[in-house]
Amino acid sequence: MPLSILIADDHQLVRKGLQMVVKDVLGFHVRIEFAENGRQVMEKISETEFDMLITDLTMPDTNELALIPDILRIRPKLRILVVTMKPDKVFATRFFQAGALGYVNKNEPDEVLAEAVSVVSQGRRYISRSQGEIFSNALMGNVANTPFDKLSKREFEVALLLLKGYGALEVSNALHISASTASSFRCRVFDKLEIKNLLELNHLAQQYQIDADPEG
């Protein structure tokens, strides 16, 4: 039976480009469907059993840090390859820990993407050479690659929302927590990053190429 693959990205040209790579690597017999946002991903994953998901995480209707765990709760055996503009140093380890089998930055050469598609389609983890040191450091509890590695998953979620300009009430609504809890998380983020205000948070994010609302 041919592989069934869901490709998710909010840009049509990217979806078509990924489709070409998939067919080139895995053959033209593969069955491919598309999604444009996180809501569509969850709907399709719930309705259909795919072998593999190739997805960006910066799409409309998407909680980028929650999408992979939410998907794997429904389809625990799904092979997930993340293809994104987000910097490896900050995000790769978090997505691996969430359950992704591969992570490719869109700036990587086509050969890297092709290799990742091949490896992940077989149910194996793909780690590029540039990710090897980052990945091992974080998982082995060695030196942090960036200050953001000090943050828990929830603290990192709050930091990303703060970078988007969210206030305490908006953070609480987005994460379904109380406003006082959101304020406490904000204080923890500032303490762990050793910063005093949002301006310093934005400056630190720029240093590590974290875009508050990237094009994907």
C-alpha positions as CSV (number, residue, x, y, z in Angstrom):
1,M,0.0,0.0,0.0
2,P,1.4,3.4,-0.9
3,L,2.5,5.8,1.8
4,S,-0.1,8.4,2.8
5,I,1.3,11.9,3.6
6,L,-0.2,15.1,4.8
7,I,1.7,18.3,3.9
8,A,0.8,21.4,6.0
9,D,1.9,24.9,5.3
10,D,0.0,28.2,4.8
11,H,1.9,29.0,1.6
12,Q,0.7,27.2,-1.6
13,L,4.1,27.4,-3.3
14,V,5.8,25.8,-0.3
15,R,3.2,23.0,-0.3
16,K,3.8,22.4,-4.0
17,G,7.5,22.4,-3.5
18,L,7.3,19.9,-0.7
19,Q,5.1,17.7,-2.8
20,M,7.7,17.7,-5.6
21,V,10.4,16.7,-3.1
22,V,8.3,13.9,-1.6
23,K,7.4,12.5,-5.0
24,D,11.0,12.7,-6.1
25,V,12.2,10.9,-3.0
26,L,9.4,8.4,-2.4
27,G,7.9,8.0,-5.8
28,F,4.8,9.2,-7.6
29,H,2.7,6.5,-6.1
30,V,2.5,8.2,-2.7
31,R,-0.9,9.6,-1.7
32,I,-0.7,13.3,-0.6
33,E,-3.2,15.6,1.0
34,F,-2.7,19.2,2.1
35,A,-3.6,21.5,5.0
36,E,-3.2,25.3,5.3
37,N,-3.5,25.8,9.0
38,G,-3.4,24.0,12.4
39,R,-7.2,23.5,12.5
40,Q,-7.2,21.7,9.1
41,V,-4.3,19.6,10.3
42,M,-6.2,18.4,13.4
43,E,-9.3,17.8,11.4
44,K,-7.6,15.7,8.7
45,I,-5.5,13.8,11.3
46,S,-8.7,13.0,13.2
47,E,-10.5,11.8,10.1
48,T,-7.7,10.0,8.2
49,E,-4.8,7.8,9.3
50,F,-1.7,9.1,7.6
51,D,1.8,7.5,7.6
52,M,3.6,10.8,7.7
53,L,3.1,14.5,8.4
54,I,5.3,17.2,6.9
55,T,4.4,20.5,8.6
56,D,5.4,24.0,9.4
57,L,4.3,25.1,12.8
58,T,3.9,28.8,12.1
59,M,0.5,28.8,10.5
60,P,-2.9,30.4,11.3
61,D,-4.9,28.6,14.0
62,T,-1.8,26.9,15.3
63,N,-0.3,26.7,18.8
64,E,3.2,25.9,17.6
65,L,4.4,24.3,20.8
66,A,1.2,22.3,21.4
67,L,0.5,21.0,17.8
68,I,2.8,18.0,17.8
69,P,1.7,16.7,21.3
70,D,-2.0,17.2,20.3
71,I,-1.4,15.3,17.0
72,L,0.4,12.4,18.7
73,R,-2.4,12.0,21.3
74,I,-4.6,11.1,18.4
75,R,-2.1,9.3,16.1
76,P,0.8,8.2,18.3
77,K,2.5,6.4,15.5
78,L,2.5,9.3,13.0
79,R,5.9,10.2,11.7
80,I,6.3,13.9,11.9
81,L,8.8,16.1,10.0
82,V,8.9,19.8,10.8
83,V,9.9,22.1,8.0
84,T,10.2,25.7,9.2
85,M,12.1,29.0,9.2
86,K,12.5,28.9,13.0
87,P,16.1,28.8,14.2
88,D,17.4,25.3,15.0
89,K,19.3,26.5,18.0
90,V,16.2,27.7,19.8
91,F,13.4,25.4,18.5
92,A,14.8,22.1,17.2
93,T,15.3,20.3,20.5
94,R,11.8,21.4,21.8
95,F,10.2,19.9,18.7
96,F,12.2,16.7,19.0
97,Q,11.2,16.4,22.6
98,A,7.6,16.9,21.6
99,G,7.8,13.9,19.4
100,A,8.9,15.1,15.9
101,L,11.3,12.7,14.1
102,G,12.9,15.4,12.0
103,Y,13.4,19.1,11.8
104,V,14.6,21.0,8.7
105,N,15.1,24.7,8.4
106,K,13.7,26.1,5.1
107,N,17.1,27.6,4.4
108,E,18.8,24.2,4.2
109,P,19.7,22.8,0.7
110,D,17.2,20.6,-1.0
111,E,19.5,17.6,-0.4
112,V,19.0,18.0,3.4
113,L,15.2,18.1,3.0
114,A,15.2,15.1,0.7
115,E,17.3,13.1,3.1
116,A,15.0,14.0,6.0
117,V,11.9,12.9,4.0
118,S,13.6,9.6,3.2
119,V,14.7,8.9,6.8
120,V,11.5,10.0,8.6
121,S,9.3,8.2,6.1
122,Q,11.0,5.0,7.4
123,G,10.1,5.9,11.0
124,R,13.6,6.8,11.9
125,R,14.8,10.0,13.5
126,Y,16.7,12.5,11.3
127,I,19.2,14.8,12.8
128,S,21.3,17.0,10.5
129,R,25.0,17.5,11.2
130,S,24.4,21.0,12.3
131,Q,21.8,19.8,14.8
132,G,23.9,17.0,16.3
133,E,25.7,19.1,18.9
134,I,22.6,21.2,19.7
135,F,20.5,18.1,20.2
136,S,23.0,16.2,22.3
137,N,23.7,19.1,24.6
138,A,20.1,19.8,25.4
139,L,19.1,16.2,25.9
140,M,22.1,15.3,28.0
141,G,21.5,18.3,30.2
142,N,24.8,19.9,29.3
143,V,25.4,23.6,28.6
144,A,22.3,25.5,27.3
145,N,22.6,26.5,23.6
146,T,20.6,29.7,24.3
147,P,19.2,31.5,27.3
148,F,15.7,30.4,26.1
149,D,16.7,26.8,27.0
150,K,16.3,27.7,30.6
151,L,12.6,28.1,30.1
152,S,10.0,25.3,30.7
153,K,7.6,24.6,27.9
154,R,4.9,26.8,29.4
155,E,7.3,29.6,30.2
156,F,8.6,29.5,26.6
157,E,5.0,29.6,25.3
158,V,4.4,32.7,27.5
159,A,7.7,34.3,26.1
160,L,6.5,33.8,22.5
161,L,3.2,35.4,23.3
162,L,4.8,38.3,25.0
163,L,7.0,38.8,21.9
164,K,3.7,39.0,19.9
165,G,2.6,41.9,22.1
166,Y,0.2,39.9,24.3
167,G,-0.7,41.3,27.7
168,A,-1.5,39.2,30.8
169,L,-5.2,38.9,29.9
170,E,-4.4,37.9,26.3
171,V,-1.9,35.3,27.5
172,S,-4.3,33.9,30.0
173,N,-7.0,33.6,27.3
174,A,-4.6,32.0,24.8
175,L,-3.2,29.4,27.3
176,H,-6.5,29.0,29.3
177,I,-4.9,30.0,32.6
178,S,-5.8,32.8,35.0
179,A,-4.4,36.3,34.6
180,S,-2.5,36.1,37.8
181,T,-0.9,32.9,36.7
182,A,0.0,34.5,33.4
183,S,1.6,37.4,35.3
184,S,3.6,34.9,37.4
185,F,4.9,33.1,34.3
186,R,5.9,36.5,32.9
187,C,7.9,37.2,36.0
188,R,9.5,33.7,35.8
189,V,10.5,34.3,32.2
190,F,12.1,37.7,33.0
191,D,14.0,36.1,36.0
192,K,15.3,33.1,34.1
193,L,16.3,35.2,31.1
194,E,17.8,37.8,33.4
195,I,15.9,40.7,31.8
196,K,13.8,43.5,33.3
197,N,11.2,44.4,30.6
198,L,9.7,43.6,27.2
199,L,12.2,45.8,25.4
200,E,15.0,43.6,26.7
201,L,13.0,40.5,25.8
202,N,12.6,41.7,22.2
203,H,16.3,42.5,22.0
204,L,17.3,39.0,23.3
205,A,14.9,37.4,20.8
206,Q,16.4,39.3,18.0
207,Q,19.9,38.1,19.0
208,Y,18.7,34.5,18.5
209,Q,16.6,35.2,15.4
210,I,13.3,34.6,17.1
211,D,10.7,36.3,15.1
212,A,7.5,37.0,17.0
213,D,5.3,36.5,13.9
214,P,7.4,35.0,11.1
215,E,6.1,34.4,7.6
216,G,6.9,30.7,8.1
